[in-house]
Amino acid sequence: MAQITLIEAVTQALAWEMQHDPSVVVLGEDVGVNGGVFRATQGLLDKFGAERVIDTPLDETTIGGITVGLAAQGMKPVAEAQFEGFIYGMLEQIICHAARFRNRTRGRMSVPAVWRAPWGGGIRAPEHHSEANEALFTNVPGLRVVLPSSPGRAYGLLLAAIRDPDPVIFFEPKRIYRQYKEEVPDDGEALPLDVCFVLRDGSDVTLVTWGAQVKETLEAADALAEQGISAEVIDVATLKPLDFDTIHESVRKTGRCVIVHEAPRTAGFGAEISARLAEHALYDLLAPVERVTGYDTHIPLFRLEMKYLPSVKRIVAAAQRTMEVSC
């Protein structure tokens, strides 16, 4: 079995689902002839034709509206925004229509659509090409928000997202699109949505993260292990709805929690997790919850970009601070 990258896993999942479900269509800017800005849809036009791999105008509002209309009439569209910062033109269609159809029609209609977007920083791109604003979508009732962190999870979660009867926002961490490879069986097996994945067992501190930051968080866990600190690492994967039970179970064991994300600190999704820990796990905590995040500013240009993103050093320091507190 050949090893593939995360971006290749996305392509593989799209091809599998289109091969086995004729109602699945792909649409977006340059997804056909060019295979997408990051080549996520490369080869699909030749395989499935222009009626199912649709090159749209450079108009995100139109893409959003067409996607909602296709889904409402029984298709399963997978729309691509070239970058997460370009998805804002689709927000009215996503928030005012896609997320509300099931409620608005009292369950008679739904919108089984997926909006894909390359997400996050770390590729030396300008600010609106490096957005990490997942919290904008986690606050919208009726949406699922999914953020894979590996080729295997990208494949399985994208299959599950396409098969979901309701709209899914599927953010792909582009910094790790081609960073490493792993074996991913092309067997059409979906992974479960709405669950966290425990990537590493530990007993002293819980590290909670998602997307590209999983890499730095696992590296931080290795560094902490060298200091005799046992860190449990949780990949949230589906931010909305949140599998809080898995996080709570881990914190009940470790008594400490560090939340890592590259979005700005204020009102980032880490604040939601921290609030739930305060509500439901306060007496389990041996130290205050730590957050290692981006800063409350637009992501800077490339010379400062990696200083903006959470680093192994910052994650280790936060975990060490939790260990210094005794109750």
Secondary structure, DSSP 4 states (H G I P E B T S, - for coil): --EE-HHHHHHHHHHHHHHH-TTEEEEETTSSSS--TTSTTTTHHHHH-TTTEEEPPS-HHHHHHHHHHHHHTT-EEEEE-SSGGGGGGGHHHIIIIITTHHHHTTTS-----EEEEEE-S-SS--GGGS---THHHHTSTT-EEE---SHHHHHHHHHHHHH-SS-EEEEEEGGGTTT--EE---S-PPPPSS--EEEE--SSEEEEE-TTHHHHHHHHHHHHHHTT--EEEEE--EEETT-HHHHHHHHHHHS-EEEE-SS-STT-HHHHHHHHHHHHSGGG-SS--EEE---SSPPPPHHHHHHHS--HHHHHHHHHHHHH---
